[in-house]
Amino acid sequence: MAESRRTFLKQSAATVAAVSLTGCAPGEARESAAQTDGDAATAGATPVTLPVETLRAIGEAVLPDELGSDGRERAVRAFERWSEALEPVAELSHPYLVPEIRYSGPDPRPGWAAQLEGLEKECGSRHGLSLSELDVPGRRELLARPLGEAGSGLGAPQNADHVALALMAHFFGSPIATDLCYGRAIRKELCRSIEGAEDEPAPLGAAP
């Protein structure tokens, strides 16, 4: 019953919006709304792919040196997998008996891809090099202005104003980042047995 009511409200809202914006009759409005939904589904079927080399060049500049090259590569790959699976404007979970339905924001990936392309163009213009060819201090210098304009703090990666912030937010929310922060094998979000649950986590690199 709740699902039927939700579907009815969504369809009604789409029809009213189409009529108010286009002046279509109700039947025409439904056809227009269906066409719009179809176009959106088609557009969503081809997610934006972030430039691979540029993203890795960003990772070398903003992810912790303690990760090493292999660790940074794993972090960037994890971000890419998360990005590819990201579903924009998706219905968010809400507490039981709360009638308000909330949705996630629009797709951030087109903007992120444009930012990476812009960084490559700026790097080529200023240094005659691609971002991956520029040394790490030079990359950080290029990132200083856009990151300063994007504001401070790391929230949910999908809400980040800049792709470098999204990459950092995704990594620093991971179990690996927690382990590095405390220097202990805390293994956040991983299942463990009851045995030894009260023991202090072992230092990183310690033999099991």
C-alpha positions as CSV (number, residue, x, y, z in Angstrom):
1,M,0.0,0.0,0.0
2,A,2.8,2.4,0.9
3,E,4.6,1.6,-2.3
4,S,1.5,2.2,-4.4
5,R,0.9,5.5,-2.7
6,R,4.5,6.5,-3.3
7,T,4.3,5.6,-7.0
8,F,1.0,7.5,-7.4
9,L,2.5,10.6,-5.8
10,K,5.6,10.4,-8.0
11,Q,3.4,10.0,-11.2
12,S,1.1,12.9,-10.1
13,A,4.0,15.2,-9.4
14,A,5.6,14.4,-12.8
15,T,2.3,15.1,-14.6
16,V,1.6,18.4,-12.8
17,A,5.2,19.5,-13.5
18,A,4.9,18.7,-17.2
19,V,1.6,20.6,-17.5
20,S,2.8,23.7,-15.7
21,L,6.0,23.8,-17.7
22,T,4.8,22.9,-21.2
23,G,1.1,23.6,-21.2
24,C,0.4,20.1,-22.4
25,A,-3.0,18.4,-21.9
26,P,-2.9,15.6,-19.3
27,G,-2.5,12.8,-21.8
28,E,0.3,14.7,-23.6
29,A,1.9,15.5,-20.3
30,R,2.1,11.8,-19.4
31,E,3.7,11.1,-22.8
32,S,6.2,13.9,-22.3
33,A,7.0,12.8,-18.8
34,A,7.6,9.2,-20.1
35,Q,9.8,10.5,-22.8
36,T,11.8,12.5,-20.2
37,D,12.2,9.5,-18.0
38,G,13.4,7.4,-20.9
39,D,15.9,10.0,-21.9
40,A,17.2,10.2,-18.3
41,A,17.5,6.4,-18.2
42,T,19.4,6.4,-21.5
43,A,21.7,9.1,-20.2
44,G,22.3,7.2,-16.9
45,A,23.2,4.1,-18.8
46,T,26.6,5.6,-19.8
47,P,28.3,6.8,-16.7
48,V,31.1,9.3,-17.0
49,T,34.6,7.7,-16.8
50,L,37.2,9.8,-15.0
51,P,40.6,10.2,-16.8
52,V,42.7,7.4,-15.4
53,E,46.2,8.9,-15.6
54,T,45.1,12.3,-14.3
55,L,43.2,10.8,-11.4
56,R,46.3,8.8,-10.4
57,A,48.5,12.0,-10.6
58,I,46.0,13.6,-8.2
59,G,46.2,10.6,-5.9
60,E,50.0,10.9,-5.7
61,A,49.6,14.6,-4.7
62,V,46.8,14.3,-2.1
63,L,47.0,10.8,-0.5
64,P,49.4,10.0,2.4
65,D,53.0,9.2,1.5
66,E,52.8,6.4,4.1
67,L,50.7,4.4,1.6
68,G,53.5,4.0,-0.9
69,S,52.8,3.7,-4.6
70,D,51.0,0.4,-4.2
71,G,48.8,1.6,-1.5
72,R,47.9,4.8,-3.4
73,E,47.1,2.7,-6.5
74,R,44.7,0.5,-4.4
75,A,43.1,3.7,-2.9
76,V,42.5,5.2,-6.4
77,R,41.1,1.9,-7.7
78,A,38.7,1.7,-4.8
79,F,37.6,5.2,-5.5
80,E,37.1,4.4,-9.2
81,R,34.9,1.3,-8.3
82,W,32.9,3.4,-5.9
83,S,32.5,6.2,-8.6
84,E,31.4,3.7,-11.2
85,A,28.7,2.3,-8.9
86,L,27.5,5.7,-7.8
87,E,23.7,6.2,-8.4
88,P,22.7,9.8,-8.5
89,V,19.3,11.1,-7.4
90,A,18.7,7.8,-5.5
91,E,16.2,7.4,-2.8
92,L,17.9,7.5,0.6
93,S,17.0,5.3,3.5
94,H,15.0,6.9,6.2
95,P,13.9,6.0,9.7
96,Y,10.8,3.8,10.1
97,L,7.5,5.7,10.2
98,V,9.2,8.8,8.8
99,P,7.1,9.8,5.7
100,E,9.6,12.2,4.1
101,I,11.4,10.7,1.1
102,R,14.8,12.2,0.5
103,Y,17.1,11.7,-2.5
104,S,20.8,12.0,-3.1
105,G,22.2,14.8,-5.1
106,P,22.9,15.0,-8.9
107,D,25.7,13.1,-10.6
108,P,29.0,14.8,-9.6
109,R,31.1,12.8,-12.2
110,P,30.7,15.1,-15.2
111,G,31.9,18.0,-13.1
112,W,34.8,16.0,-11.7
113,A,35.8,14.9,-15.2
114,A,35.7,18.6,-16.3
115,Q,37.9,19.5,-13.4
116,L,40.5,16.9,-14.3
117,E,40.5,18.1,-17.9
118,G,40.9,21.7,-16.7
119,L,43.9,20.7,-14.6
120,E,45.5,19.0,-17.5
121,K,45.0,22.1,-19.7
122,E,46.4,24.4,-17.0
123,C,49.4,22.2,-16.4
124,G,50.1,22.1,-20.2
125,S,49.8,25.8,-20.5
126,R,52.0,26.7,-17.5
127,H,54.6,23.9,-17.6
128,G,54.3,22.3,-21.1
129,L,53.7,18.9,-19.3
130,S,50.9,16.6,-18.5
131,L,49.9,16.4,-14.9
132,S,51.5,12.9,-14.5
133,E,54.8,14.3,-15.8
134,L,54.8,17.2,-13.4
135,D,56.5,16.7,-10.1
136,V,54.4,16.2,-7.0
137,P,55.1,19.7,-5.5
138,G,54.0,21.2,-8.8
139,R,50.8,19.3,-8.8
140,R,50.0,20.4,-5.3
141,E,50.6,24.0,-6.3
142,L,48.1,23.6,-9.2
143,L,45.6,22.1,-6.7
144,A,46.0,24.8,-4.1
145,R,43.7,27.3,-5.7
146,P,40.7,25.0,-6.7
147,L,40.8,23.3,-3.3
148,G,40.9,26.6,-1.5
149,E,37.9,27.7,-3.5
150,A,36.1,24.4,-2.8
151,G,36.2,25.1,1.0
152,S,37.5,23.1,3.9
153,G,36.5,19.8,5.5
154,L,35.8,16.4,4.2
155,G,32.2,15.2,4.1
156,A,30.6,12.5,2.0
157,P,32.7,12.0,-1.2
158,Q,29.7,12.4,-3.5
159,N,29.1,15.9,-2.1
160,A,32.6,17.1,-2.7
161,D,33.0,20.2,-4.8
162,H,36.3,19.0,-6.3
163,V,37.4,15.6,-7.4
164,A,40.6,15.8,-5.3
165,L,38.4,16.3,-2.2
166,A,36.2,13.4,-3.2
167,L,39.2,11.1,-3.5
168,M,40.5,12.2,-0.1
169,A,37.1,11.9,1.5
170,H,36.7,8.4,0.1
171,F,40.1,7.3,1.4
172,F,40.0,8.9,4.8
173,G,36.6,7.2,5.5
174,S,38.2,3.8,4.8
175,P,39.4,1.2,7.4
176,I,42.9,1.6,6.1
177,A,43.0,5.3,6.9
178,T,41.8,4.5,10.4
179,D,44.6,2.0,10.9
180,L,47.2,4.5,9.6
181,C,45.8,7.2,11.9
182,Y,46.2,5.1,15.1
183,G,49.1,2.9,13.9
184,R,47.0,-0.1,14.9
185,A,45.3,-2.9,13.0
186,I,41.8,-1.8,14.1
187,R,40.2,-3.2,10.9
188,K,37.1,-0.9,11.1
189,E,33.9,-2.3,9.5
190,L,35.4,-5.8,9.2
191,C,33.8,-8.8,11.0
192,R,35.8,-10.3,13.9
193,S,35.1,-13.1,16.3
194,I,34.2,-12.6,19.9
195,E,37.5,-14.2,21.0
196,G,40.0,-11.4,21.7
197,A,37.5,-8.6,21.2
198,E,38.7,-6.9,24.4
199,D,42.3,-7.0,23.3
200,E,44.1,-3.9,22.2
201,P,44.6,-3.9,18.4
202,A,48.0,-5.0,17.4
203,P,50.5,-2.4,16.0
204,L,50.6,-2.2,12.2
205,G,53.2,-4.6,10.8
206,A,53.2,-6.8,13.9
207,A,53.1,-10.6,13.3
208,P,49.7,-12.1,13.8
